[in-house]
Each structure stands twice: as structure tokens, then as C-alpha cells.
């Protein structure tokens, strides 16, 4: 794992001191502290061996003959599909380990040949259910969350990674899930989930809670609310519980 630091907008990401598990890392050793912290965050104590494909199978719809409808997990990508993603890439983004910028893909003259090559690679990943080993190594950049939080606490930094080709593949999968979700995947994600959903936010979550409370109060019913905050939930999410 390769980690560096940088400034994020108006918030300074510069860090000269970091406390990790009771150890203090100063100056040039700060990077080692981030390495130790993020390595532990992305290595959950309980490993889950369940194949993600098997988990999604329970949520896929089938026709009367038992055939899966619009299989988003195995249907081959098209060059047009990948080309549309590439043309929508943001500019002026930092490169990853491979040094490839989004501009390289947007402005290079390879054109159709590049789309064809990436489409072939992504289809091979779907077929063999394996990703290139190079994609498993990434430069992580700790972004300070701001709001006056302690800069020496590694939990107050959000890591972002910069793999170019991997992000294109992830976008392709995400597009399929979003486009085919109503027809293919039943009850996932939950209609009550407001996080990481388009057109949903903290405001919609608060509104739904408020209306639920008002509804029950008007009917003279008791209302009990429990708030849970799971540490590093995004990084250490249990896939079995997520899909369950």
C-alpha cells in the first residue's frame, strides 16, 4: 500500500503528528502511521468467504422457466457502454500507480481501439471473476475531514484511492445495477436506505423519521427511536448483513 498526503480545497491536509494505537508518529514518519491505520481499517477481523455473486442471486428475479432476467453480473459489456463512461470522466484528477490520467483516455488518439481493449478486459473479469493484481494496489490520499477535528487522530481523515481503470469498471457495474435494479434486484437496497442513494440524503432521512413520529403521535402511540453509529462502517461493512 502506498500512501501520501495532500491539501484538500480550503482544508489543509498537512499533518506533522499522528497518534495511532498509542504510538506517536512525527514528521516524515507520519506516512508510516497512516499506513498502519489504513491497513487495519481495511483488514476486518472477521473474514467472509461467501461469494458476492451467491449473495446477489437471492435478490435476482427469474422468469417462469427458472431463467434469470437480465443478468447484470454476466452479461457482456459493449464498447459503446465503456466509451460513454470514458467520455464522462472528470478532468484534472490525480493519477494512480499506473500514472494514467483521465485526460489520457479522453484525448488520446487510440479511440475505438482503446474502447475495444478495455471492453475485452472488463468482459474477461466478468467471465473469470478475477481482477488484475495491479488493481489491488493503490495510492491512498488521506483527506482531512475538517470541522475543527483533531489532526493527529487518523480517524479524522477520509482515504481516497486513485485507480483509473478500476474506477471505470466500477462505474460500469454501478450503471448496470442502477439501470436494471427494478427489474433484476428485488428489495435491494432497502427503500428505507437514504445513504449512498441518488436523490436521497440526511434531509430525506430526517423527514421520513419526522413523519413517522408525527404519524404515531397523532394516533397516541408510543414512539421509540434508537440511533446506532458504527465505527468505520463504510470500510468494514459486513456484506452478508448488507444484502440480508
Secondary structure in CASP SS format (residue, H / E / C, confidence):
PFRMAT SS
TARGET T0000
AUTHOR 0000-0000-0000
METHOD secondary structure of the structure
MODEL  1
X C 1.00
X E 1.00
X E 1.00
X E 1.00
X E 1.00
X C 1.00
X C 1.00
X E 1.00
X C 1.00
X C 1.00
X E 1.00
X C 1.00
X C 1.00
X C 1.00
X C 1.00
X C 1.00
X E 1.00
X E 1.00
X E 1.00
X E 1.00
X C 1.00
X C 1.00
X E 1.00
X E 1.00
X E 1.00
X E 1.00
X H 1.00
X H 1.00
X H 1.00
X H 1.00
X H 1.00
X H 1.00
X H 1.00
X H 1.00
X H 1.00
X H 1.00
X H 1.00
X H 1.00
X H 1.00
X H 1.00
X H 1.00
X C 1.00
X C 1.00
X C 1.00
X C 1.00
X C 1.00
X C 1.00
X C 1.00
X C 1.00
X C 1.00
X C 1.00
X H 1.00
X H 1.00
X H 1.00
X H 1.00
X H 1.00
X H 1.00
X C 1.00
X C 1.00
X E 1.00
X C 1.00
X E 1.00
X C 1.00
X C 1.00
X C 1.00
X C 1.00
X C 1.00
X E 1.00
X C 1.00
X C 1.00
X C 1.00
X C 1.00
X C 1.00
X C 1.00
X C 1.00
X C 1.00
X C 1.00
X C 1.00
X H 1.00
X H 1.00
X H 1.00
X H 1.00
X H 1.00
X H 1.00
X H 1.00
X H 1.00
X H 1.00
X C 1.00
X C 1.00
X C 1.00
X C 1.00
X C 1.00
X C 1.00
X C 1.00
X C 1.00
X C 1.00
X C 1.00
X C 1.00
X C 1.00
X C 1.00
X C 1.00
X H 1.00
X H 1.00
X H 1.00
X H 1.00
X H 1.00
X H 1.00
X C 1.00
X C 1.00
X C 1.00
X C 1.00
X H 1.00
X H 1.00
X H 1.00
X H 1.00
X H 1.00
X H 1.00
X H 1.00
X H 1.00
X H 1.00
X H 1.00
X H 1.00
X H 1.00
X H 1.00
X H 1.00
X H 1.00
X H 1.00
X H 1.00
X C 1.00
X C 1.00
X C 1.00
X C 1.00
X H 1.00
X H 1.00
X H 1.00
X H 1.00
X C 1.00
X C 1.00
X E 1.00
X E 1.00
X E 1.00
X E 1.00
X E 1.00
X E 1.00
X C 1.00
X C 1.00
X C 1.00
X C 1.00
X C 1.00
X C 1.00
X C 1.00
X C 1.00
X E 1.00
X H 1.00
X H 1.00
X H 1.00
X E 1.00
X E 1.00
X E 1.00
X E 1.00
X E 1.00
X C 1.00
X C 1.00
X H 1.00
X H 1.00
X H 1.00
X H 1.00
X H 1.00
X H 1.00
X H 1.00
X H 1.00
X H 1.00
X H 1.00
X H 1.00
X H 1.00
X H 1.00
X H 1.00
X H 1.00
X H 1.00
X H 1.00
X H 1.00
X H 1.00
X H 1.00
X H 1.00
X E 1.00
X C 1.00
X C 1.00
X C 1.00
X C 1.00
X C 1.00
X C 1.00
X C 1.00
X C 1.00
X C 1.00
X C 1.00
X C 1.00
X C 1.00
X C 1.00
X C 1.00
X C 1.00
X C 1.00
X H 1.00
X H 1.00
X H 1.00
X H 1.00
X H 1.00
X H 1.00
X H 1.00
X H 1.00
X H 1.00
X H 1.00
X H 1.00
X H 1.00
X H 1.00
X H 1.00
X H 1.00
X H 1.00
X H 1.00
X C 1.00
X C 1.00
X C 1.00
X C 1.00
X C 1.00
X C 1.00
X C 1.00
X C 1.00
X C 1.00
X C 1.00
X C 1.00
X C 1.00
X C 1.00
X C 1.00
X C 1.00
X C 1.00
X C 1.00
X C 1.00
X C 1.00
X C 1.00
X H 1.00
X H 1.00
X H 1.00
X H 1.00
X H 1.00
X C 1.00
END
